[in-house]
Amino acid sequence: MTRRAATAWMPDRQDIIWIDCNPFAVVAGIAGSAKAGKTSYVLCHQPKSFDWRARQASPHPMKALNDAAFAQMRAVLNQIMALA
C-alpha cells in the first residue's frame, strides 16, 4: 500500500480511521410542545432523501430553520458532499 507525504495524507481504501462526528450536529433551536425546552439538532452526517408525500409528512412545531443554522448546516454538508 502506498502512502502520500504526511502533509498530504489521505485515507486509502481499507484504511481504518478515527473521525469526530460531533461537529456534524447543528443546533436548530429550542423545541416547543411535547419536547419544550429541549435542544433540537439537524444531524448532517446522515443525509437522506424521503418521499414526504408517501410518508405523510406534517409540519414541525419549530416551523423553519433560522438563516444562521441553515448556513451552518449547509457548510457541514459541504464537507461531506458538494452542494455548490
Summary of the structure (lengths in Angstrom):
residues: 84
radius of gyration: 17.7
end to end distance: 33.3
largest distance: 55.0
contacts: 129
relative contact order: 0.16
helix: 27%
strand: 13%
